[in-house]
Amino acid sequence: MAGIIAYGAYVPYHRLRRADIADTLGSGGGKGTRSVASYDEDTTSMAVEAARATLPPGRARERVEQLFLATATPPYLDKTNAAAVHAALGLDEQVLAADMAGAVRSGVAALLAGASAAVPTLSVLADLRTGAPGGADESAGGDGAAAFLFAGHREDMPVLAQLIGHSTVSDEILERWRLPGASSSRVWEERFSEGIYVSQAAKALGSALDGAGIAASAIDHFAVVGLHARACAAVRRSADVRPEAHAPDYTGVIGNAGTAQPGLQLADALDRAQPGETIALVVLGDGVSVLLFRTTDALPAHRAAKPVADQAAAGAPAMKYATFLSWRGMLDREPPRRPDPEPPYAPPAHRRAAWKYAFIGSRCEKCATRHLPAERVCRSCGEVDAMAAEPMEHVRGKVATFTVDRLAFTPSPPMIAVVVDFDGGGRFRCELTDATEAEAVIGGRVEMTFRRTVTANGIHNYFWKARPVREAEAPAPAAAVGDESREGAR
């Protein structure tokens, strides 16, 4: 079986206290918090962030030959959402980009498709979970994404974890459903399917372990995921697995990320595992799938730069429930007295795709001046057509100046606009996201993030924004397996 050669996860910055739901509605809620995708995030933008964490700019991206995006909440129907992820990563045009969408089980399908592929495949899982106000899906849900690069048949890529066995039981269970156009799912009474899932999990886990030739007691990291909380708990109790092997529970902090939850749990297991350990991932939903991985000696040197546990602990102070409802489109607020925003237009967007999606500028080959966006004529020395492509997504900078605009159109007023001076040269004006007014300070360190700037006439406009660098200043992320380090500020 093919193995994982790189991985990464993304947990949005914002958090909602479940108790605030009950405080507002008088019912629902619960304890802890859940992760919340910002007003300018969706499953495509979160998928890009997880993929960027998996594949820093470099040679590893050049080796990707397939890209699968799994989500139950695609921003587009009848259009490939993975194509935007492909464009943001700057992958070769011959790379297949395809969606696996519609249900949370598409996440495990993307993992198995990547693991069984003959060519290097990037499997990305993303989800934005919500439900009717005050309902269990709303409070128990969470938003996030994870990505995994599988080696295919390439033998020149060190494997971090190898898929040593898997088994699946498929079943048509009327447990959860959502009609096209509906804003939330409907579920049957949980006791109906709990026993079904426990029985199927025992069968699938036993089959996977037998196929791999190992016993349940040999499992070092055991994670059970699914939207059926009672069934997941029952499977954990019934499995003959050592207590210390059970995975940490982050649902009290970030919630259940649905399609992305198997990916987040697998990424967390890889964050914590030592070489030679066995990871068992059990996924419930319209049946049960079990994936068994064994880690290798290469894992410690190539772990993800931002562990899942650190991202879970680094969330923002709790937001207001009314803000959450507004971001989810369930509470309409009056827009500013300005003309409605215009949608992006297809021809210019396609012509400037390298800039719009991959954030690629240019550098003059004569005087080394950076240009954002890319230009043909150097503004410093006047040289014509002597430019080299300059990827900028990974370059950090500092705020040169900013303004707080209370009249500009934004789903989360006010808009904070900043001018960024990038390390190594180049200046760019953009929005500052995931930040309060107090965090907009001259000299503040920022990094770039891929976001949805606006939706107009049914068209999503994606571009790049700045966000504050909150962790201690650190070196640039290590290059992915098989990469060569880039020169400092290129």
C-alpha positions in Angstrom: 0.0 0.0 0.0 1.1 3.6 -0.6 2.0 5.8 2.3 1.6 9.3 3.6 4.6 11.5 2.8 3.3 14.8 4.0 0.3 16.1 6.0 -1.2 19.2 7.5 -4.3 20.5 9.2 -6.2 23.8 9.6 -8.5 24.8 12.4 -10.1 28.3 12.1 -9.1 30.9 14.6 -12.6 31.8 15.9 -14.5 30.1 18.7 -18.1 30.1 19.9 -19.0 29.3 23.5 -21.8 26.7 23.4 -23.3 28.3 26.6 -23.9 31.5 24.6 -26.4 29.6 22.5 -28.5 28.7 25.6 -28.1 32.3 26.9 -29.6 33.7 23.8 -32.2 31.1 22.9 -33.0 29.7 26.3 -32.2 26.1 25.2 -29.5 24.1 23.4 -25.8 24.9 23.8 -23.7 22.8 26.2 -20.2 23.0 27.6 -17.0 24.0 25.8 -16.5 25.8 22.5 -16.5 25.0 18.8 -14.4 26.3 15.9 -16.0 28.7 13.6 -14.9 29.5 10.0 -14.7 33.3 9.6 -17.2 35.2 7.4 -14.7 35.1 4.6 -13.9 31.4 4.9 -15.6 28.3 3.3 -14.5 24.8 2.6 -12.5 25.8 -0.4 -10.4 28.4 1.4 -9.9 26.1 4.4 -8.8 23.3 2.0 -6.2 25.7 0.6 -4.9 26.5 4.1 -4.6 22.8 5.0 -2.9 22.0 1.7 -0.5 24.9 2.1 0.4 23.5 5.6 1.0 20.1 3.9 3.0 21.4 0.9 5.1 24.5 1.5 6.2 26.1 -1.8 8.8 23.9 -3.5 9.4 20.7 -5.4 6.8 18.6 -3.6 4.0 20.5 -5.3 5.5 19.8 -8.6 5.2 16.0 -7.9 1.4 16.1 -7.2 -0.5 14.4 -10.0 -4.0 14.2 -8.5 -6.0 16.4 -6.2 -9.2 15.2 -4.5 -11.3 17.6 -2.4 -13.9 16.0 0.0 -16.6 18.0 1.6 -20.3 17.8 2.5 -20.7 21.6 2.1 -19.2 22.6 -1.3 -19.4 26.3 -2.1 -20.4 25.4 -5.7 -22.6 22.8 -7.2 -22.1 21.8 -10.9 -18.6 23.4 -10.7 -15.4 21.8 -9.5 -14.4 23.3 -6.2 -11.0 21.5 -6.2 -10.1 23.6 -9.3 -9.7 26.7 -7.0 -7.5 24.7 -4.6 -5.5 23.6 -7.6 -5.1 27.2 -8.8 -4.2 28.5 -5.3 -1.4 25.9 -5.0 -0.1 26.7 -8.4 -0.1 23.0 -9.5 0.7 21.9 -13.0 -2.3 22.2 -15.4 -2.1 18.4 -16.1 -2.9 17.6 -12.4 -6.4 16.1 -12.1 -8.5 18.1 -9.7 -11.8 16.6 -8.7 -14.5 16.8 -5.9 -15.9 14.1 -3.7 -18.9 15.8 -2.2 -22.4 15.4 -0.8 -21.9 13.4 2.5 -19.4 13.2 5.3 -18.3 9.8 4.1 -16.6 11.4 1.2 -13.7 12.2 3.5 -12.7 8.6 4.1 -13.3 8.0 0.3 -10.7 10.7 -0.5 -8.2 9.1 1.9 -8.6 5.6 0.4 -8.5 7.0 -3.1 -5.2 8.7 -2.3 -3.8 5.7 -0.6 -4.6 3.4 -3.5 -3.6 5.7 -6.3 -0.6 4.8 -8.5 0.6 8.4 -8.7 1.3 11.0 -6.0 -2.1 12.2 -4.8 -3.2 15.1 -2.5 -6.4 14.2 -0.6 -8.0 17.3 1.1 -10.9 17.0 3.6 -12.8 20.1 4.6 -16.1 20.9 6.2 -18.2 23.8 7.6 -20.7 22.4 10.0 -23.9 24.1 11.1 -27.5 23.4 11.8 -30.8 25.0 12.8 -30.3 27.6 15.6 -30.3 25.9 19.0 -30.0 22.4 17.5 -27.4 19.7 18.2 -25.7 20.0 14.9 -25.0 23.7 15.5 -23.5 23.3 18.9 -21.7 20.0 18.4 -20.3 20.9 15.0 -17.0 22.5 14.1 -15.1 23.8 11.1 -11.8 22.7 9.8 -9.7 20.9 7.1 -6.8 18.4 6.7 -4.7 17.3 3.8 -2.5 14.3 3.1 0.0 13.7 0.3 0.2 10.0 -0.7 3.3 8.8 -2.5 1.7 6.5 -5.1 4.3 4.2 -6.6 7.1 6.8 -6.2 10.0 5.2 -4.3 12.1 8.3 -3.9 9.8 9.9 -1.3 10.3 8.8 2.3 7.0 7.6 3.8 5.8 8.9 7.2 3.0 6.4 7.7 2.0 3.4 5.6 -1.5 2.1 5.1 -1.2 -1.5 6.3 -4.9 -2.5 6.1 -8.4 -1.3 5.7 -11.9 -2.6 5.7 -15.4 -1.2 4.9 -19.0 -2.1 5.6 -21.5 -0.2 3.5 -25.1 0.1 4.5 -28.1 2.2 3.5 -29.2 3.7 6.9 -31.8 6.5 7.0 -30.1 8.2 9.9 -29.1 11.6 8.5 -30.2 13.4 5.4 -30.4 16.9 3.8 -32.3 17.8 0.6 -30.6 20.0 -2.0 -31.2 23.6 -0.9 -31.9 22.9 2.7 -29.9 24.8 5.2 -29.5 22.0 7.8 -29.7 18.3 8.1 -32.4 16.2 9.7 -31.6 13.2 11.8 -33.4 10.1 13.1 -33.5 9.2 16.8 -30.0 8.2 17.8 -30.9 4.9 19.4 -32.1 3.5 16.1 -28.6 3.3 14.5 -26.4 3.0 17.5 -26.5 -0.8 17.6 -26.1 -1.0 13.9 -22.9 1.0 13.9 -21.5 -0.9 16.9 -22.0 -4.2 15.1 -20.6 -2.9 11.8 -17.6 -1.4 13.5 -16.7 -4.7 15.2 -16.9 -6.4 11.9 -14.9 -3.9 9.9 -12.2 -3.5 12.7 -11.8 -7.2 13.0 -11.5 -7.7 9.3 -8.9 -4.9 9.0 -6.8 -6.3 11.9 -7.0 -9.8 10.5 -5.8 -8.5 7.1 -2.9 -6.7 8.6 -2.0 -9.6 10.9 -2.2 -7.7 14.1 -4.3 -7.8 17.3 -6.4 -5.0 18.7 -4.0 -4.8 21.7 -1.3 -3.8 19.3 -3.1 -0.5 18.4 -1.2 2.5 19.7 -3.5 5.3 18.6 -7.3 4.6 18.3 -9.7 7.2 17.0 -13.5 6.8 16.3 -15.2 9.6 14.4 -18.6 10.2 13.0 -21.6 12.6 13.5 -23.4 10.0 15.6 -21.9 10.8 19.1 -23.6 8.0 20.9 -22.5 5.4 18.4 -18.9 6.7 18.5 -18.8 6.5 22.3 -20.3 2.9 22.2 -17.7 1.8 19.6 -14.9 3.1 21.8 -16.3 1.3 24.8 -16.7 -2.0 23.0 -13.4 -2.1 21.2 -10.7 -4.3 22.8 -8.1 -1.5 22.7 -5.8 -0.4 25.5 -7.2 2.7 27.4 -4.0 4.7 26.8 -4.4 4.2 23.0 -7.6 6.2 22.8 -7.2 9.5 21.0 -7.5 12.9 22.7 -11.0 14.4 22.4 -11.0 17.9 20.9 -14.7 18.0 20.3 -15.1 20.1 23.5 -12.8 22.7 22.0 -13.3 22.7 18.2 -16.4 20.4 17.8 -17.0 17.7 15.2 -15.7 18.8 11.8 -17.8 16.2 9.9 -16.1 15.4 6.6 -12.8 16.8 7.9 -12.9 15.0 11.3 -11.2 11.8 10.1 -8.4 14.0 8.7 -8.0 16.0 11.9 -7.9 12.9 14.0 -5.4 11.2 11.7 -3.2 14.4 11.6 -3.3 14.6 15.4 -2.3 10.9 15.7 0.7 11.6 13.3 1.6 14.7 15.5 1.9 12.4 18.6 3.0 9.0 17.2 6.5 7.6 17.4 8.1 5.4 14.7 6.8 1.9 14.4 3.4 2.6 16.1 0.0 1.6 14.7 -2.9 4.0 14.1 -6.5 2.8 13.8 -9.0 5.2 12.4 -12.7 4.1 12.5 -15.2 6.2 10.6 -18.9 5.9 11.1 -21.5 7.1 8.5 -23.7 5.1 6.1 -21.6 2.1 7.2 -18.2 1.9 8.8 -14.7 2.2 7.4 -11.5 1.3 9.2 -8.0 2.4 8.1 -4.8 1.1 9.7 -1.5 3.0 9.4 2.0 2.2 10.7 4.4 5.0 11.2 8.0 4.9 10.1 11.4 6.3 11.2 10.9 9.3 8.9 7.9 10.7 10.8 9.7 12.7 13.6 11.7 14.7 11.1 8.7 15.6 9.0 5.8 16.3 11.3 3.4 19.1 10.5 4.6 22.6 11.4 1.4 23.4 13.3 0.0 20.4 15.3 -3.7 20.0 15.7 -3.5 20.3 19.5 -1.7 23.7 19.2 -4.3 25.0 16.7 -7.1 23.9 19.0 -5.6 25.7 21.9 -4.8 28.9 20.0 -8.4 30.0 19.2 -9.7 33.5 19.6 -11.7 34.7 22.6 -15.3 33.6 22.3 -17.4 35.5 19.7 -21.0 36.5 20.1 -23.7 34.1 19.1 -25.4 36.9 17.0 -22.1 37.3 15.1 -22.0 33.6 14.4 -25.6 33.6 13.1 -24.8 36.6 10.9 -21.7 34.9 9.4 -23.8 31.7 8.7 -26.4 33.8 6.9 -29.1 33.1 9.4 -29.3 36.6 10.7 -29.4 39.3 8.0 -28.0 42.7 9.0 -28.4 45.8 7.0 -25.6 46.4 4.6 -23.8 49.8 4.3 -25.5 52.4 2.1 -23.2 51.7 -0.8 -23.7 50.0 -4.2 -23.8 46.2 -4.0 -20.4 44.6 -4.7 -19.7 43.4 -8.3 -18.9 39.8 -9.0 -15.5 38.8 -10.6 -15.6 38.5 -14.3 -14.4 35.3 -16.0 -12.1 36.6 -18.7 -9.9 38.9 -16.6 -9.9 36.4 -13.7 -8.7 33.6 -16.0 -6.0 35.9 -17.5 -4.6 36.8 -14.1 -5.1 33.4 -12.4 -1.5 33.1 -11.3 -1.9 36.4 -9.4 -5.5 36.0 -8.2 -5.2 32.5 -6.9 -1.6 31.6 -6.4 -0.5 35.1 -5.4 2.5 35.2 -7.8 4.1 38.5 -8.5 7.3 39.2 -10.4 10.9 40.2 -9.7 13.1 42.2 -12.1 16.0 40.0 -13.2 18.2 43.2 -13.6 17.6 45.1 -10.4 15.7 42.5 -8.2 12.7 44.8 -7.6 9.5 43.0 -6.6 6.3 43.9 -8.3 2.8 43.1 -6.8 0.9 42.3 -9.0 3.3 41.1 -11.7 4.4 43.7 -14.2 6.2 43.6 -17.6 8.0 46.8 -17.1 10.2 47.4 -14.0 9.1 50.5 -12.1 12.7 50.9 -10.7 15.0 50.4 -13.7 12.6 50.5 -16.6 13.7 47.1 -18.0 11.0 45.5 -20.2 10.1 41.8 -20.1 13.0 40.8 -17.8 10.8 39.4 -15.1 10.9 36.1 -13.1 7.8 34.7 -11.4 7.8 35.5 -7.6 5.6 33.4 -5.4 4.6 35.5 -2.4 2.1 33.3 -0.4 4.7 32.2 2.1 6.4 35.6 2.6 5.6 37.5 5.8 5.6 41.2 6.2 4.7 44.1 8.5 1.9 46.7 8.5 3.2 49.9 7.0 -0.1 51.7 7.6 -3.8 50.9 8.0 -7.3 52.3 8.1 -10.6 51.2 9.7 -13.4 51.7 7.2 -16.9 51.7 8.7 -18.6 52.3 5.4 -17.1 49.8 3.0 -19.1 46.7 2.3 -18.2 43.7 4.4 -20.3 40.9 6.2 -18.4 41.7 9.4 -17.9 45.5 9.7 -15.8 47.4 10.0 -13.3 46.5 7.3 -9.7 46.9 8.3 -7.4 47.7 5.3 -3.7 47.5 5.6 -0.6 48.3 3.5 1.9 45.5 3.9 5.7 45.8 3.4 6.9 42.3 2.7 10.2 40.9 3.9 12.7 41.3 1.1 10.8 44.0 -0.7 7.4 44.6 -2.2 4.3 46.5 -1.0 0.7 45.5 -1.2 -2.7 46.8 0.0 -5.3 44.3 1.2 -7.8 43.5 4.0 -6.7 42.3 7.4 -8.7 39.4 8.6 -9.0 37.4 11.8 -8.2 40.5 13.7 -9.8 43.2 15.9 -9.3 46.9 15.5 -6.8 46.8 18.4 -4.7 44.3 16.5 -4.3 46.7 13.6 -1.0 48.3 14.5 1.8 49.8 12.4 4.7 47.5 12.5 2.6 44.4 13.3 3.7 41.2 11.7 1.3 39.6 9.2 1.2 36.5 6.9 -1.0 35.8 3.9 -4.1 33.7 3.9 -6.5 32.6 1.1 -10.0 33.8 1.6 -13.4 34.5 -0.1 -13.5 38.2 -0.4 -17.2 38.5 -1.5 -20.0 36.6 -3.1 -22.0 38.5 -5.7 -24.6 37.3 -8.2 -23.9 33.7 -7.0 -20.1 34.0 -7.8 -17.5 33.6 -5.1 -14.5 35.9 -5.4 -11.4 34.3 -3.9 -8.2 36.3 -3.2 -5.5 36.8 -0.5 -5.7 38.7 2.7 -3.3 39.4 5.6 -3.7 38.1 9.1 -1.7 38.8 12.3 1.2 36.5 13.1 0.4 35.6 16.7 2.9 32.9 17.5 6.5 33.7 18.4 8.5 34.6 15.3 9.9 31.4 13.9 11.9 30.3 10.8 10.0 29.5 7.7 8.4 26.1 7.7 10.7 23.2 6.8 10.4 22.2 3.1 8.3 19.1 2.4 9.9 15.8 1.7 11.9 16.0 -1.5 12.0 19.8 -1.5 15.0 22.1 -1.5 15.0 25.2 0.7 14.2 28.4 -1.1 16.5 31.4 -0.8 15.4 33.7 2.0 13.1 36.3 0.6 12.6 35.1 -2.9 
